[in-house]
């Protein structure tokens, strides 16, 4: 099976045998990092791009529940899916795990195949959401949120971009500054949550706003192009077609036809 070099999984467990067991199984497919406790895991998370955390619950110092809670409440980390492992087989322990924002819960002992399926399912679902957002003209950016922290981050980002949408020079420096984040941290967050660079996300937001205005049907296409930061209607049309598979004119006609055919 070919290794996915874009995916790094962080294993967190104070039992070295468990770390070795899971690493041996996952390393054919993913890059694998490990930490013996929650504090060490946080150090790695803040310094390296991690796409998945698999953590035991019972650990000295900082346990898996506390680690998960910190990840899901941190703007820089909240997009990262977390799978919790535990030997506890009680409903209450499962509830506690899910209340911290965990994306999945796996009981020990578990089969390697079951863990593999959980990881693959979480990653594939996120990829589907990202693709659906990118290809759907009227879908709001916060549909990509998997936590309350993500939702707040994306709503604030959307507002900042919209406030400067007619500025052709809007760039990542301005956004990172407005979001009170360093440029590398901001870039890593946007890339992880959307699979887009910040500049690509800015352009997509311009095009989605254009689709919204086209849907309202009150402005000319050249007026909309200018409102969303394009100095050239031709460039606007080319980018719109590349993103959504149809020209602004075709999109406008389709939306008008749909409105006419809707039952009263």
Protein Blocks (a to p, Z undefined) as FASTA:
>chain_A
ZZdfkbccddddfbfklmmmmmmmmmmmmccdddfbfklmmmmmmmpccfbdcddfbdgh
iafklmmmmmmmpmklmmpccddddfbfcfklmmmmmmnopabdcdddddfklmmmmmmm
mmmmmmmmmmmmmmmmklcfklmpcbfklmmmmmmmmmmmmmmmmpmkbcfklmmmmnop
afklmmmmmmmmnopafklmmmmmmmmmmmmmmmnopacfklmmmmnopabfklmmmmmm
mmnopafklmmmmmmmmmmmpcZZ
